[in-house]
């Protein structure tokens, strides 16, 4: 049993509540906000949420009531793209994506052949995510099977809802990080059997990106994907101009970089593609048709100079979009800071990304895109009780700005643009507090 196993005790939280019934860009009624709300949790799940006045009668004599008035409860943040082995190389200087991989990424990932090192890094990584209010993430491990085992074990110990996978990489990488089409298939099949659906753990087939997989490996990955339709798929696509040119050389005869994955049956629901910057309209249409998801990683794209994701065009063509930090290419674990950069990237393309839509993209929108809308990303009854308590008094500047807000949008915008890990007061997973800002960190 997890050392964070929840109890059956009923606990109620009185605070401001924010949730969503759809995309705020498409309907003003999609945003649900309670100024004086009550969230009731029992046995790791939400029992009820709504106004305090309407639900106060459900506070039985045995219900523990936590008074968090003035603070905001939102569903736990969902990060749809990041690499736990790159924790120790975050903020490493390089002139671009491909040199950055050679100089920092591959040497760093070499150490994950050591199970103890992988577990220590996974523990630190998860502590960072929880400190930033992220309760679910799609996580890349390394090519080593033990790196995935270490990550899942660390997640299971905290009873988190995590999605992860061993990287598949059988060419164009150092020999010490290379598997084969067959060994990658075998290792992935074994890990799916061991971890997918075990407690709150879910598996993702993880070819790093087309240049580091042979056609045989992508074909094997497609075979596994067909055999396991509920398993996730995660990889990179169209991040960097030089990368796109490289793929065209390695995979001649394909219409586009995305088409490579399509040919091997890797475009489908629960398939999450990091970056998706250098797309044309046909690529976006194909993503929408297949139910594949674009993970927009603004801090990484700016840091590596990869380009600007066009969120407006993605929305116009019905392509599912969520947010990702892309640590260690990304420069922060914080989804609030990721919202900040996403807004600026959208502005450069002439689009205004509202605060309510940014919070939706990081919670209910991501859950919907991943096929987990009834499970996470929501405060609805029966959902898993993963939520974050945000503090608008976290810093003098955030407090001063939020106190002057004249609308919910303005108030949330200040949190998104000025917030970071300091804004996260508490983080809950399955109803259990897994991070408290003022408590001593284990690392």
Beta strands, then each sheet from edge to edge (+ up, - down):
strand 1: 11-20
strand 2: 31-42
strand 3: 45-51
strand 4: 64-75
strand 5: 77-83
strand 6: 134-140
strand 7: 162-165
strand 8: 167-168
strand 9: 201-207
strand 10: 232-237
strand 11: 271-275
strand 12: 293-296
strand 13: 320-323
strand 14: 387-390
strand 15: 424-429
strand 16: 432-436
sheet 1: 3+ 2- 1+ 4+ 14- 15+ 16-
sheet 2: 5+ 6+ 7+ 9+ 8+
sheet 3: 5+ 6+ 7+ 9+ 10+ 11+ 12+ 13+
end
